[in-house]
Amino acid sequence: MRSKEDILPECPVATTVSLIGSKWKLLIMRNLLVRPWRFNELQKSIEGISQKALTDALRSMEADGIVIRTAYPEVPPRVEYSLTEQGESMRPIIKSMESWGTAYKERMQEQRRR
């Protein structure tokens, strides 16, 4: 979880943005809402994300209680990332963003055809 020095904003919207508002975190969440993913799978599925950016985002999301990192004692080692219950609670918000984005794109395409 967050440290005492890392105080969340008073505004609830600002709190949400501080937790998942980056481009990468939203795309990671989009994927993790479907199923657990391995690190390399996530990196390949998110165009443009660097290894460092993915590592930083996953560590931050894990510290915030949104993502769980599960390491399996196998050879070779296997690590999977999945959403916590708290992370899963973002499903309706991400779904609303998807619906809004789809409707926006459709409106823009319709305007261009005119």
Protein Blocks (a to p, Z undefined) as FASTA:
>chain_A
ZZfklccdfblklmmmmmmmpfklmmmmmmmmmpccdfklmmmmmghiafklmmmmmmmm
mmnopaccdddddddddddddddfklmmmmmmmmmmmmmmmmmmmmmmmmmmZZ
